[in-house]
Amino acid sequence: MNLTVNGEPRSFQALASVAELVAALGLDGRKVAVERNLEIVPRSAYGRTALADGDQIEIVHFIGGG
């Protein structure tokens, strides 16, 4: 499967959902926001939001600090 993640073309083995992509990237799903094809994916929908070849994905990491 070919996706564009944060503007970079990436190839993955078959991924069924946004949750699987987040896990494949080694990210904590509680600390990221994901946009798929210009639409925000609610965290509660990561597991049921299907990915398709050619999807455009943007991932933003939350960081803390003072």
PDBQT receptor file of N, H, CA, C and O in Angstrom, charges set to zero:
ATOM      1  N   MET A   1       0.843  -1.164   0.000  1.00  0.00    +0.000 N 
ATOM      2  CA  MET A   1       0.000   0.000   0.000  1.00  0.00    +0.000 C 
ATOM      3  C   MET A   1       0.893   1.234   0.000  1.00  0.00    +0.000 C 
ATOM      4  O   MET A   1       1.840   1.321   0.782  1.00  0.00    +0.000 OA
ATOM      5  N   ASN A   2       0.597   2.169  -0.861  1.00  0.00    +0.000 N 
ATOM      6  H   ASN A   2      -0.172   2.098  -1.497  1.00  0.00    +0.000 HD
ATOM      7  CA  ASN A   2       1.346   3.417  -0.948  1.00  0.00    +0.000 C 
ATOM      8  C   ASN A   2       0.517   4.554  -0.376  1.00  0.00    +0.000 C 
ATOM      9  O   ASN A   2      -0.603   4.816  -0.816  1.00  0.00    +0.000 OA
ATOM     10  N   LEU A   3       1.092   5.224   0.616  1.00  0.00    +0.000 N 
ATOM     11  H   LEU A   3       2.002   5.012   0.973  1.00  0.00    +0.000 HD
ATOM     12  CA  LEU A   3       0.448   6.356   1.258  1.00  0.00    +0.000 C 
ATOM     13  C   LEU A   3       1.408   7.535   1.229  1.00  0.00    +0.000 C 
ATOM     14  O   LEU A   3       2.616   7.349   1.086  1.00  0.00    +0.000 OA
ATOM     15  N   THR A   4       0.884   8.732   1.362  1.00  0.00    +0.000 N 
ATOM     16  H   THR A   4      -0.098   8.883   1.478  1.00  0.00    +0.000 HD
ATOM     17  CA  THR A   4       1.717   9.909   1.577  1.00  0.00    +0.000 C 
ATOM     18  C   THR A   4       1.495  10.312   3.019  1.00  0.00    +0.000 C 
ATOM     19  O   THR A   4       0.384  10.672   3.409  1.00  0.00    +0.000 OA
ATOM     20  N   VAL A   5       2.573  10.252   3.823  1.00  0.00    +0.000 N 
ATOM     21  H   VAL A   5       3.476   9.960   3.506  1.00  0.00    +0.000 HD
ATOM     22  CA  VAL A   5       2.490  10.554   5.249  1.00  0.00    +0.000 C 
ATOM     23  C   VAL A   5       3.310  11.809   5.508  1.00  0.00    +0.000 C 
ATOM     24  O   VAL A   5       4.527  11.822   5.317  1.00  0.00    +0.000 OA
ATOM     25  N   ASN A   6       2.633  12.858   5.942  1.00  0.00    +0.000 N 
ATOM     26  H   ASN A   6       1.645  12.848   6.098  1.00  0.00    +0.000 HD
ATOM     27  CA  ASN A   6       3.268  14.154   6.188  1.00  0.00    +0.000 C 
ATOM     28  C   ASN A   6       4.102  14.602   4.988  1.00  0.00    +0.000 C 
ATOM     29  O   ASN A   6       5.225  15.085   5.133  1.00  0.00    +0.000 OA
ATOM     30  N   GLY A   7       3.525  14.431   3.810  1.00  0.00    +0.000 N 
ATOM     31  H   GLY A   7       2.613  14.039   3.692  1.00  0.00    +0.000 HD
ATOM     32  CA  GLY A   7       4.155  14.895   2.583  1.00  0.00    +0.000 C 
ATOM     33  C   GLY A   7       5.199  13.971   1.994  1.00  0.00    +0.000 C 
ATOM     34  O   GLY A   7       5.772  14.283   0.950  1.00  0.00    +0.000 OA
ATOM     35  N   GLU A   8       5.462  12.842   2.635  1.00  0.00    +0.000 N 
ATOM     36  H   GLU A   8       4.996  12.589   3.483  1.00  0.00    +0.000 HD
ATOM     37  CA  GLU A   8       6.500  11.907   2.186  1.00  0.00    +0.000 C 
ATOM     38  C   GLU A   8       5.866  10.609   1.684  1.00  0.00    +0.000 C 
ATOM     39  O   GLU A   8       5.100   9.987   2.419  1.00  0.00    +0.000 OA
ATOM     40  N   PRO A   9       6.163  10.184   0.456  1.00  0.00    +0.000 N 
ATOM     41  CA  PRO A   9       5.633   8.908  -0.036  1.00  0.00    +0.000 C 
ATOM     42  C   PRO A   9       6.189   7.755   0.802  1.00  0.00    +0.000 C 
ATOM     43  O   PRO A   9       7.392   7.678   1.051  1.00  0.00    +0.000 OA
ATOM     44  N   ARG A  10       5.307   6.872   1.228  1.00  0.00    +0.000 N 
ATOM     45  H   ARG A  10       4.330   6.934   1.026  1.00  0.00    +0.000 HD
ATOM     46  CA  ARG A  10       5.707   5.720   2.047  1.00  0.00    +0.000 C 
ATOM     47  C   ARG A  10       4.981   4.489   1.537  1.00  0.00    +0.000 C 
ATOM     48  O   ARG A  10       3.840   4.567   1.081  1.00  0.00    +0.000 OA
ATOM     49  N   SER A  11       5.662   3.345   1.621  1.00  0.00    +0.000 N 
ATOM     50  H   SER A  11       6.588   3.282   1.991  1.00  0.00    +0.000 HD
ATOM     51  CA  SER A  11       5.049   2.063   1.263  1.00  0.00    +0.000 C 
ATOM     52  C   SER A  11       4.920   1.215   2.513  1.00  0.00    +0.000 C 
ATOM     53  O   SER A  11       5.831   1.169   3.340  1.00  0.00    +0.000 OA
ATOM     54  N   PHE A  12       3.787   0.545   2.648  1.00  0.00    +0.000 N 
ATOM     55  H   PHE A  12       3.047   0.582   1.976  1.00  0.00    +0.000 HD
ATOM     56  CA  PHE A  12       3.507  -0.306   3.796  1.00  0.00    +0.000 C 
ATOM     57  C   PHE A  12       2.946  -1.628   3.312  1.00  0.00    +0.000 C 
ATOM     58  O   PHE A  12       2.385  -1.715   2.220  1.00  0.00    +0.000 OA
ATOM     59  N   GLN A  13       3.104  -2.660   4.136  1.00  0.00    +0.000 N 
ATOM     60  H   GLN A  13       3.560  -2.590   5.023  1.00  0.00    +0.000 HD
ATOM     61  CA  GLN A  13       2.356  -3.889   3.909  1.00  0.00    +0.000 C 
ATOM     62  C   GLN A  13       0.899  -3.521   4.141  1.00  0.00    +0.000 C 
ATOM     63  O   GLN A  13       0.609  -2.439   4.651  1.00  0.00    +0.000 OA
ATOM     64  N   ALA A  14       0.008  -4.377   3.786  1.00  0.00    +0.000 N 
ATOM     65  H   ALA A  14       0.244  -5.256   3.371  1.00  0.00    +0.000 HD
ATOM     66  CA  ALA A  14      -1.423  -4.078   3.903  1.00  0.00    +0.000 C 
ATOM     67  C   ALA A  14      -1.781  -3.547   5.286  1.00  0.00    +0.000 C 
ATOM     68  O   ALA A  14      -1.530  -4.199   6.300  1.00  0.00    +0.000 OA
ATOM     69  N   LEU A  15      -2.363  -2.372   5.313  1.00  0.00    +0.000 N 
ATOM     70  H   LEU A  15      -2.567  -1.842   4.490  1.00  0.00    +0.000 HD
ATOM     71  CA  LEU A  15      -2.872  -1.763   6.537  1.00  0.00    +0.000 C 
ATOM     72  C   LEU A  15      -4.367  -1.580   6.353  1.00  0.00    +0.000 C 
ATOM     73  O   LEU A  15      -4.815  -1.073   5.325  1.00  0.00    +0.000 OA
ATOM     74  N   ALA A  16      -5.137  -1.991   7.348  1.00  0.00    +0.000 N 
ATOM     75  H   ALA A  16      -4.773  -2.402   8.183  1.00  0.00    +0.000 HD
ATOM     76  CA  ALA A  16      -6.588  -1.891   7.215  1.00  0.00    +0.000 C 
ATOM     77  C   ALA A  16      -7.144  -0.584   7.749  1.00  0.00    +0.000 C 
ATOM     78  O   ALA A  16      -8.183  -0.114   7.287  1.00  0.00    +0.000 OA
ATOM     79  N   SER A  17      -6.449   0.014   8.732  1.00  0.00    +0.000 N 
ATOM     80  H   SER A  17      -5.605  -0.368   9.107  1.00  0.00    +0.000 HD
ATOM     81  CA  SER A  17      -7.055   1.160   9.391  1.00  0.00    +0.000 C 
ATOM     82  C   SER A  17      -6.020   2.188   9.822  1.00  0.00    +0.000 C 
ATOM     83  O   SER A  17      -4.815   1.935   9.798  1.00  0.00    +0.000 OA
ATOM     84  N   VAL A  18      -6.517   3.345  10.211  1.00  0.00    +0.000 N 
ATOM     85  H   VAL A  18      -7.496   3.550  10.230  1.00  0.00    +0.000 HD
ATOM     86  CA  VAL A  18      -5.651   4.396  10.750  1.00  0.00    +0.000 C 
ATOM     87  C   VAL A  18      -4.950   3.885  12.007  1.00  0.00    +0.000 C 
ATOM     88  O   VAL A  18      -3.776   4.186  12.220  1.00  0.00    +0.000 OA
ATOM     89  N   ALA A  19      -5.652   3.119  12.839  1.00  0.00    +0.000 N 
ATOM     90  H   ALA A  19      -6.606   2.875  12.666  1.00  0.00    +0.000 HD
ATOM     91  CA  ALA A  19      -5.039   2.578  14.056  1.00  0.00    +0.000 C 
ATOM     92  C   ALA A  19      -3.839   1.705  13.720  1.00  0.00    +0.000 C 
ATOM     93  O   ALA A  19      -2.822   1.770  14.411  1.00  0.00    +0.000 OA
ATOM     94  N   GLU A  20      -3.934   0.890  12.674  1.00  0.00    +0.000 N 
ATOM     95  H   GLU A  20      -4.760   0.838  12.112  1.00  0.00    +0.000 HD
ATOM     96  CA  GLU A  20      -2.818   0.045  12.267  1.00  0.00    +0.000 C 
ATOM     97  C   GLU A  20      -1.651   0.881  11.753  1.00  0.00    +0.000 C 
ATOM     98  O   GLU A  20      -0.495   0.536  11.996  1.00  0.00    +0.000 OA
ATOM     99  N   LEU A  21      -1.931   1.960  11.056  1.00  0.00    +0.000 N 
ATOM    100  H   LEU A  21      -2.870   2.240  10.858  1.00  0.00    +0.000 HD
ATOM    101  CA  LEU A  21      -0.875   2.850  10.579  1.00  0.00    +0.000 C 
ATOM    102  C   LEU A  21      -0.155   3.495  11.752  1.00  0.00    +0.000 C 
ATOM    103  O   LEU A  21       1.075   3.525  11.784  1.00  0.00    +0.000 OA
ATOM    104  N   VAL A  22      -0.905   4.008  12.711  1.00  0.00    +0.000 N 
ATOM    105  H   VAL A  22      -1.904   3.984  12.685  1.00  0.00    +0.000 HD
ATOM    106  CA  VAL A  22      -0.306   4.640  13.887  1.00  0.00    +0.000 C 
ATOM    107  C   VAL A  22       0.598   3.642  14.599  1.00  0.00    +0.000 C 
ATOM    108  O   VAL A  22       1.712   3.986  14.995  1.00  0.00    +0.000 OA
ATOM    109  N   ALA A  23       0.127   2.407  14.764  1.00  0.00    +0.000 N 
ATOM    110  H   ALA A  23      -0.778   2.127  14.442  1.00  0.00    +0.000 HD
ATOM    111  CA  ALA A  23       0.934   1.372  15.410  1.00  0.00    +0.000 C 
ATOM    112  C   ALA A  23       2.172   1.035  14.586  1.00  0.00    +0.000 C 
ATOM    113  O   ALA A  23       3.257   0.866  15.142  1.00  0.00    +0.000 OA
ATOM    114  N   ALA A  24       2.019   0.933  13.255  1.00  0.00    +0.000 N 
ATOM    115  H   ALA A  24       1.138   1.070  12.803  1.00  0.00    +0.000 HD
ATOM    116  CA  ALA A  24       3.152   0.604  12.379  1.00  0.00    +0.000 C 
ATOM    117  C   ALA A  24       4.235   1.677  12.439  1.00  0.00    +0.000 C 
ATOM    118  O   ALA A  24       5.416   1.383  12.251  1.00  0.00    +0.000 OA
ATOM    119  N   LEU A  25       3.838   2.905  12.698  1.00  0.00    +0.000 N 
ATOM    120  H   LEU A  25       2.879   3.144  12.851  1.00  0.00    +0.000 HD
ATOM    121  CA  LEU A  25       4.791   4.002  12.806  1.00  0.00    +0.000 C 
ATOM    122  C   LEU A  25       5.378   4.122  14.214  1.00  0.00    +0.000 C 
ATOM    123  O   LEU A  25       6.232   4.970  14.472  1.00  0.00    +0.000 OA
ATOM    124  N   GLY A  26       4.905   3.257  15.124  1.00  0.00    +0.000 N 
ATOM    125  H   GLY A  26       4.211   2.568  14.915  1.00  0.00    +0.000 HD
ATOM    126  CA  GLY A  26       5.412   3.271  16.489  1.00  0.00    +0.000 C 
ATOM    127  C   GLY A  26       4.957   4.463  17.303  1.00  0.00    +0.000 C 
ATOM    128  O   GLY A  26       5.661   4.903  18.212  1.00  0.00    +0.000 OA
ATOM    129  N   LEU A  27       3.776   4.992  16.982  1.00  0.00    +0.000 N 
ATOM    130  H   LEU A  27       3.204   4.634  16.243  1.00  0.00    +0.000 HD
ATOM    131  CA  LEU A  27       3.261   6.172  17.660  1.00  0.00    +0.000 C 
ATOM    132  C   LEU A  27       2.210   5.794  18.697  1.00  0.00    +0.000 C 
ATOM    133  O   LEU A  27       1.553   4.760  18.580  1.00  0.00    +0.000 OA
ATOM    134  N   ASP A  28       2.061   6.628  19.696  1.00  0.00    +0.000 N 
ATOM    135  H   ASP A  28       2.595   7.468  19.791  1.00  0.00    +0.000 HD
ATOM    136  CA  ASP A  28       1.031   6.458  20.712  1.00  0.00    +0.000 C 
ATOM    137  C   ASP A  28      -0.226   7.168  20.206  1.00  0.00    +0.000 C 
ATOM    138  O   ASP A  28      -0.245   8.393  20.088  1.00  0.00    +0.000 OA
ATOM    139  N   GLY A  29      -1.253   6.412  19.914  1.00  0.00    +0.000 N 
ATOM    140  H   GLY A  29      -1.238   5.417  20.010  1.00  0.00    +0.000 HD
ATOM    141  CA  GLY A  29      -2.485   6.969  19.360  1.00  0.00    +0.000 C 
ATOM    142  C   GLY A  29      -3.146   8.014  20.241  1.00  0.00    +0.000 C 
ATOM    143  O   GLY A  29      -3.969   8.796  19.764  1.00  0.00    +0.000 OA
ATOM    144  N   ARG A  30      -2.793   8.036  21.530  1.00  0.00    +0.000 N 
ATOM    145  H   ARG A  30      -2.124   7.401  21.916  1.00  0.00    +0.000 HD
ATOM    146  CA  ARG A  30      -3.364   9.029  22.440  1.00  0.00    +0.000 C 
ATOM    147  C   ARG A  30      -2.667  10.380  22.309  1.00  0.00    +0.000 C 
ATOM    148  O   ARG A  30      -3.166  11.390  22.806  1.00  0.00    +0.000 OA
ATOM    149  N   LYS A  31      -1.504  10.400  21.633  1.00  0.00    +0.000 N 
ATOM    150  H   LYS A  31      -1.099   9.580  21.228  1.00  0.00    +0.000 HD
ATOM    151  CA  LYS A  31      -0.711  11.624  21.566  1.00  0.00    +0.000 C 
ATOM    152  C   LYS A  31      -0.538  12.164  20.161  1.00  0.00    +0.000 C 
ATOM    153  O   LYS A  31       0.365  12.960  19.905  1.00  0.00    +0.000 OA
ATOM    154  N   VAL A  32      -1.406  11.733  19.242  1.00  0.00    +0.000 N 
ATOM    155  H   VAL A  32      -2.140  11.086  19.450  1.00  0.00    +0.000 HD
ATOM    156  CA  VAL A  32      -1.335  12.229  17.867  1.00  0.00    +0.000 C 
ATOM    157  C   VAL A  32      -2.732  12.600  17.375  1.00  0.00    +0.000 C 
ATOM    158  O   VAL A  32      -3.740  12.099  17.874  1.00  0.00    +0.000 OA
ATOM    159  N   ALA A  33      -2.765  13.478  16.397  1.00  0.00    +0.000 N 
ATOM    160  H   ALA A  33      -1.946  13.884  15.992  1.00  0.00    +0.000 HD
ATOM    161  CA  ALA A  33      -3.984  13.784  15.662  1.00  0.00    +0.000 C 
ATOM    162  C   ALA A  33      -3.727  13.366  14.218  1.00  0.00    +0.000 C 
ATOM    163  O   ALA A  33      -2.642  13.591  13.682  1.00  0.00    +0.000 OA
ATOM    164  N   VAL A  34      -4.727  12.761  13.598  1.00  0.00    +0.000 N 
ATOM    165  H   VAL A  34      -5.609  12.579  14.034  1.00  0.00    +0.000 HD
ATOM    166  CA  VAL A  34      -4.562  12.229  12.240  1.00  0.00    +0.000 C 
ATOM    167  C   VAL A  34      -5.596  12.851  11.314  1.00  0.00    +0.000 C 
ATOM    168  O   VAL A  34      -6.775  12.964  11.647  1.00  0.00    +0.000 OA
ATOM    169  N   GLU A  35      -5.118  13.250  10.145  1.00  0.00    +0.000 N 
ATOM    170  H   GLU A  35      -4.160  13.158   9.875  1.00  0.00    +0.000 HD
ATOM    171  CA  GLU A  35      -5.984  13.756   9.081  1.00  0.00    +0.000 C 
ATOM    172  C   GLU A  35      -5.824  12.811   7.900  1.00  0.00    +0.000 C 
ATOM    173  O   GLU A  35      -4.702  12.502   7.499  1.00  0.00    +0.000 OA
ATOM    174  N   ARG A  36      -6.943  12.348   7.339  1.00  0.00    +0.000 N 
ATOM    175  H   ARG A  36      -7.854  12.599   7.665  1.00  0.00    +0.000 HD
ATOM    176  CA  ARG A  36      -6.924  11.462   6.167  1.00  0.00    +0.000 C 
ATOM    177  C   ARG A  36      -7.645  12.175   5.036  1.00  0.00    +0.000 C 
ATOM    178  O   ARG A  36      -8.829  12.493   5.143  1.00  0.00    +0.000 OA
ATOM    179  N   ASN A  37      -6.924  12.421   3.960  1.00  0.00    +0.000 N 
ATOM    180  H   ASN A  37      -5.962  12.163   3.874  1.00  0.00    +0.000 HD
ATOM    181  CA  ASN A  37      -7.506  13.082   2.785  1.00  0.00    +0.000 C 
ATOM    182  C   ASN A  37      -8.241  14.370   3.170  1.00  0.00    +0.000 C 
ATOM    183  O   ASN A  37      -9.385  14.594   2.776  1.00  0.00    +0.000 OA
ATOM    184  N   LEU A  38      -7.554  15.205   3.946  1.00  0.00    +0.000 N 
ATOM    185  H   LEU A  38      -6.624  15.023   4.266  1.00  0.00    +0.000 HD
ATOM    186  CA  LEU A  38      -8.015  16.525   4.369  1.00  0.00    +0.000 C 
ATOM    187  C   LEU A  38      -9.168  16.505   5.364  1.00  0.00    +0.000 C 
ATOM    188  O   LEU A  38      -9.803  17.536   5.586  1.00  0.00    +0.000 OA
ATOM    189  N   GLU A  39      -9.453  15.348   5.970  1.00  0.00    +0.000 N 
ATOM    190  H   GLU A  39      -8.938  14.510   5.790  1.00  0.00    +0.000 HD
ATOM    191  CA  GLU A  39     -10.500  15.256   6.983  1.00  0.00    +0.000 C 
ATOM    192  C   GLU A  39      -9.911  14.721   8.274  1.00  0.00    +0.000 C 
ATOM    193  O   GLU A  39      -9.221  13.701   8.274  1.00  0.00    +0.000 OA
ATOM    194  N   ILE A  40     -10.184  15.413   9.382  1.00  0.00    +0.000 N 
ATOM    195  H   ILE A  40     -10.745  16.241   9.382  1.00  0.00    +0.000 HD
ATOM    196  CA  ILE A  40      -9.721  14.968  10.686  1.00  0.00    +0.000 C 
ATOM    197  C   ILE A  40     -10.399  13.644  11.031  1.00  0.00    +0.000 C 
ATOM    198  O   ILE A  40     -11.606  13.485  10.853  1.00  0.00    +0.000 OA
ATOM    199  N   VAL A  41      -9.607  12.705  11.524  1.00  0.00    +0.000 N 
ATOM    200  H   VAL A  41      -8.626  12.834  11.669  1.00  0.00    +0.000 HD
ATOM    201  CA  VAL A  41     -10.152  11.419  11.968  1.00  0.00    +0.000 C 
ATOM    202  C   VAL A  41     -10.270  11.470  13.491  1.00  0.00    +0.000 C 
ATOM    203  O   VAL A  41      -9.257  11.605  14.176  1.00  0.00    +0.000 OA
ATOM    204  N   PRO A  42     -11.481  11.366  14.034  1.00  0.00    +0.000 N 
ATOM    205  CA  PRO A  42     -11.617  11.347  15.491  1.00  0.00    +0.000 C 
ATOM    206  C   PRO A  42     -10.859  10.156  16.078  1.00  0.00    +0.000 C 
ATOM    207  O   PRO A  42     -10.876   9.064  15.511  1.00  0.00    +0.000 OA
ATOM    208  N   ARG A  43     -10.209  10.367  17.191  1.00  0.00    +0.000 N 
ATOM    209  H   ARG A  43     -10.196  11.254  17.651  1.00  0.00    +0.000 HD
ATOM    210  CA  ARG A  43      -9.431   9.293  17.817  1.00  0.00    +0.000 C 
ATOM    211  C   ARG A  43     -10.293   8.047  18.031  1.00  0.00    +0.000 C 
ATOM    212  O   ARG A  43      -9.809   6.925  17.878  1.00  0.00    +0.000 OA
ATOM    213  N   SER A  44     -11.541   8.235  18.377  1.00  0.00    +0.000 N 
ATOM    214  H   SER A  44     -11.934   9.146  18.501  1.00  0.00    +0.000 HD
ATOM    215  CA  SER A  44     -12.439   7.103  18.610  1.00  0.00    +0.000 C 
ATOM    216  C   SER A  44     -12.718   6.303  17.339  1.00  0.00    +0.000 C 
ATOM    217  O   SER A  44     -13.228   5.185  17.414  1.00  0.00    +0.000 OA
ATOM    218  N   ALA A  45     -12.387   6.867  16.166  1.00  0.00    +0.000 N 
ATOM    219  H   ALA A  45     -11.973   7.775  16.105  1.00  0.00    +0.000 HD
ATOM    220  CA  ALA A  45     -12.655   6.200  14.892  1.00  0.00    +0.000 C 
ATOM    221  C   ALA A  45     -11.402   5.631  14.234  1.00  0.00    +0.000 C 
ATOM    222  O   ALA A  45     -11.487   5.107  13.123  1.00  0.00    +0.000 OA
ATOM    223  N   TYR A  46     -10.243   5.717  14.882  1.00  0.00    +0.000 N 
ATOM    224  H   TYR A  46     -10.173   6.143  15.785  1.00  0.00    +0.000 HD
ATOM    225  CA  TYR A  46      -9.006   5.223  14.265  1.00  0.00    +0.000 C 
ATOM    226  C   TYR A  46      -9.142   3.765  13.820  1.00  0.00    +0.000 C 
ATOM    227  O   TYR A  46      -8.710   3.409  12.724  1.00  0.00    +0.000 OA
ATOM    228  N   GLY A  47      -9.736   2.927  14.660  1.00  0.00    +0.000 N 
ATOM    229  H   GLY A  47     -10.088   3.217  15.551  1.00  0.00    +0.000 HD
ATOM    230  CA  GLY A  47      -9.839   1.502  14.352  1.00  0.00    +0.000 C 
ATOM    231  C   GLY A  47     -10.797   1.168  13.233  1.00  0.00    +0.000 C 
ATOM    232  O   GLY A  47     -10.663   0.124  12.595  1.00  0.00    +0.000 OA
ATOM    233  N   ARG A  48     -11.754   2.027  12.984  1.00  0.00    +0.000 N 
ATOM    234  H   ARG A  48     -11.863   2.875  13.503  1.00  0.00    +0.000 HD
ATOM    235  CA  ARG A  48     -12.742   1.729  11.935  1.00  0.00    +0.000 C 
ATOM    236  C   ARG A  48     -12.605   2.618  10.704  1.00  0.00    +0.000 C 
ATOM    237  O   ARG A  48     -13.427   2.541   9.791  1.00  0.00    +0.000 OA
ATOM    238  N   THR A  49     -11.573   3.463  10.668  1.00  0.00    +0.000 N 
ATOM    239  H   THR A  49     -10.905   3.526  11.410  1.00  0.00    +0.000 HD
ATOM    240  CA  THR A  49     -11.344   4.305   9.497  1.00  0.00    +0.000 C 
ATOM    241  C   THR A  49     -10.381   3.578   8.555  1.00  0.00    +0.000 C 
ATOM    242  O   THR A  49      -9.188   3.459   8.833  1.00  0.00    +0.000 OA
ATOM    243  N   ALA A  50     -10.924   3.100   7.446  1.00  0.00    +0.000 N 
ATOM    244  H   ALA A  50     -11.894   3.197   7.221  1.00  0.00    +0.000 HD
ATOM    245  CA  ALA A  50     -10.151   2.306   6.495  1.00  0.00    +0.000 C 
ATOM    246  C   ALA A  50      -9.179   3.175   5.711  1.00  0.00    +0.000 C 
ATOM    247  O   ALA A  50      -9.444   4.344   5.432  1.00  0.00    +0.000 OA
ATOM    248  N   LEU A  51      -8.054   2.578   5.365  1.00  0.00    +0.000 N 
ATOM    249  H   LEU A  51      -7.838   1.628   5.591  1.00  0.00    +0.000 HD
ATOM    250  CA  LEU A  51      -7.069   3.224   4.503  1.00  0.00    +0.000 C 
ATOM    251  C   LEU A  51      -7.156   2.627   3.107  1.00  0.00    +0.000 C 
ATOM    252  O   LEU A  51      -7.502   1.457   2.944  1.00  0.00    +0.000 OA
ATOM    253  N   ALA A  52      -6.845   3.430   2.110  1.00  0.00    +0.000 N 
ATOM    254  H   ALA A  52      -6.564   4.381   2.242  1.00  0.00    +0.000 HD
ATOM    255  CA  ALA A  52      -6.826   2.967   0.724  1.00  0.00    +0.000 C 
ATOM    256  C   ALA A  52      -5.529   3.427   0.071  1.00  0.00    +0.000 C 
ATOM    257  O   ALA A  52      -4.960   4.449   0.454  1.00  0.00    +0.000 OA
ATOM    258  N   ASP A  53      -5.076   2.680  -0.897  1.00  0.00    +0.000 N 
ATOM    259  H   ASP A  53      -5.539   1.850  -1.209  1.00  0.00    +0.000 HD
ATOM    260  CA  ASP A  53      -3.868   3.029  -1.628  1.00  0.00    +0.000 C 
ATOM    261  C   ASP A  53      -3.997   4.459  -2.151  1.00  0.00    +0.000 C 
ATOM    262  O   ASP A  53      -5.013   4.821  -2.744  1.00  0.00    +0.000 OA
ATOM    263  N   GLY A  54      -2.968   5.262  -1.930  1.00  0.00    +0.000 N 
ATOM    264  H   GLY A  54      -2.142   4.968  -1.448  1.00  0.00    +0.000 HD
ATOM    265  CA  GLY A  54      -2.965   6.630  -2.407  1.00  0.00    +0.000 C 
ATOM    266  C   GLY A  54      -3.470   7.661  -1.416  1.00  0.00    +0.000 C 
ATOM    267  O   GLY A  54      -3.441   8.856  -1.710  1.00  0.00    +0.000 OA
ATOM    268  N   ASP A  55      -3.937   7.229  -0.239  1.00  0.00    +0.000 N 
ATOM    269  H   ASP A  55      -3.960   6.258   0.000  1.00  0.00    +0.000 HD
ATOM    270  CA  ASP A  55      -4.424   8.190   0.759  1.00  0.00    +0.000 C 
ATOM    271  C   ASP A  55      -3.331   9.171   1.161  1.00  0.00    +0.000 C 
ATOM    272  O   ASP A  55      -2.147   8.839   1.184  1.00  0.00    +0.000 OA
ATOM    273  N   GLN A  56      -3.759  10.380   1.474  1.00  0.00    +0.000 N 
ATOM    274  H   GLN A  56      -4.722  10.651   1.456  1.00  0.00    +0.000 HD
ATOM    275  CA  GLN A  56      -2.885  11.439   1.985  1.00  0.00    +0.000 C 
ATOM    276  C   GLN A  56      -3.119  11.525   3.491  1.00  0.00    +0.000 C 
ATOM    277  O   GLN A  56      -4.237  11.792   3.933  1.00  0.00    +0.000 OA
ATOM    278  N   ILE A  57      -2.074  11.300   4.272  1.00  0.00    +0.000 N 
ATOM    279  H   ILE A  57      -1.167  11.083   3.913  1.00  0.00    +0.000 HD
ATOM    280  CA  ILE A  57      -2.190  11.272   5.724  1.00  0.00    +0.000 C 
ATOM    281  C   ILE A  57      -1.294  12.344   6.315  1.00  0.00    +0.000 C 
ATOM    282  O   ILE A  57      -0.132  12.478   5.932  1.00  0.00    +0.000 OA
ATOM    283  N   GLU A  58      -1.840  13.107   7.250  1.00  0.00    +0.000 N 
ATOM    284  H   GLU A  58      -2.784  12.998   7.561  1.00  0.00    +0.000 HD
ATOM    285  CA  GLU A  58      -1.057  14.060   8.029  1.00  0.00    +0.000 C 
ATOM    286  C   GLU A  58      -1.178  13.669   9.486  1.00  0.00    +0.000 C 
ATOM    287  O   GLU A  58      -2.283  13.443   9.979  1.00  0.00    +0.000 OA
ATOM    288  N   ILE A  59      -0.057  13.587  10.181  1.00  0.00    +0.000 N 
ATOM    289  H   ILE A  59       0.841  13.771   9.781  1.00  0.00    +0.000 HD
ATOM    290  CA  ILE A  59      -0.049  13.215  11.589  1.00  0.00    +0.000 C 
ATOM    291  C   ILE A  59       0.675  14.312  12.370  1.00  0.00    +0.000 C 
ATOM    292  O   ILE A  59       1.790  14.708  12.029  1.00  0.00    +0.000 OA
ATOM    293  N   VAL A  60       0.019  14.790  13.419  1.00  0.00    +0.000 N 
ATOM    294  H   VAL A  60      -0.886  14.469  13.697  1.00  0.00    +0.000 HD
ATOM    295  CA  VAL A  60       0.584  15.826  14.274  1.00  0.00    +0.000 C 
ATOM    296  C   VAL A  60       0.775  15.208  15.658  1.00  0.00    +0.000 C 
ATOM    297  O   VAL A  60      -0.139  14.589  16.205  1.00  0.00    +0.000 OA
ATOM    298  N   HIS A  61       1.976  15.383  16.219  1.00  0.00    +0.000 N 
ATOM    299  H   HIS A  61       2.718  15.885  15.775  1.00  0.00    +0.000 HD
ATOM    300  CA  HIS A  61       2.298  14.873  17.554  1.00  0.00    +0.000 C 
ATOM    301  C   HIS A  61       2.038  15.959  18.583  1.00  0.00    +0.000 C 
ATOM    302  O   HIS A  61       2.400  17.118  18.379  1.00  0.00    +0.000 OA
ATOM    303  N   PHE A  62       1.413  15.583  19.680  1.00  0.00    +0.000 N 
ATOM    304  H   PHE A  62       1.119  14.642  19.846  1.00  0.00    +0.000 HD
ATOM    305  CA  PHE A  62       1.223  16.506  20.798  1.00  0.00    +0.000 C 
ATOM    306  C   PHE A  62       2.452  16.423  21.678  1.00  0.00    +0.000 C 
ATOM    307  O   PHE A  62       2.922  15.329  21.991  1.00  0.00    +0.000 OA
ATOM    308  N   ILE A  63       2.975  17.568  22.078  1.00  0.00    +0.000 N 
ATOM    309  H   ILE A  63       2.593  18.456  21.823  1.00  0.00    +0.000 HD
ATOM    310  CA  ILE A  63       4.101  17.595  22.999  1.00  0.00    +0.000 C 
ATOM    311  C   ILE A  63       3.762  18.533  24.139  1.00  0.00    +0.000 C 
ATOM    312  O   ILE A  63       3.031  19.509  23.966  1.00  0.00    +0.000 OA
ATOM    313  N   GLY A  64       4.297  18.229  25.292  1.00  0.00    +0.000 N 
ATOM    314  H   GLY A  64       4.890  17.437  25.433  1.00  0.00    +0.000 HD
ATOM    315  CA  GLY A  64       4.033  19.058  26.453  1.00  0.00    +0.000 C 
ATOM    316  C   GLY A  64       5.221  19.937  26.744  1.00  0.00    +0.000 C 
ATOM    317  O   GLY A  64       6.319  19.706  26.237  1.00  0.00    +0.000 OA
ATOM    318  N   GLY A  65       5.008  20.903  27.528  1.00  0.00    +0.000 N 
ATOM    319  H   GLY A  65       4.117  21.090  27.939  1.00  0.00    +0.000 HD
ATOM    320  CA  GLY A  65       6.102  21.784  27.904  1.00  0.00    +0.000 C 
ATOM    321  C   GLY A  65       5.562  23.038  28.555  1.00  0.00    +0.000 C 
ATOM    322  O   GLY A  65       4.356  23.274  28.632  1.00  0.00    +0.000 OA
ATOM    323  N   GLY A  66       6.495  23.816  29.011  1.00  0.00    +0.000 N 
ATOM    324  H   GLY A  66       7.475  23.624  28.949  1.00  0.00    +0.000 HD
ATOM    325  CA  GLY A  66       6.042  25.005  29.712  1.00  0.00    +0.000 C 
ATOM    326  C   GLY A  66       6.665  26.264  29.203  1.00  0.00    +0.000 C 
ATOM    327  O   GLY A  66       6.369  27.347  29.708  1.00  0.00    +0.000 OA
TER     328      GLY A  66
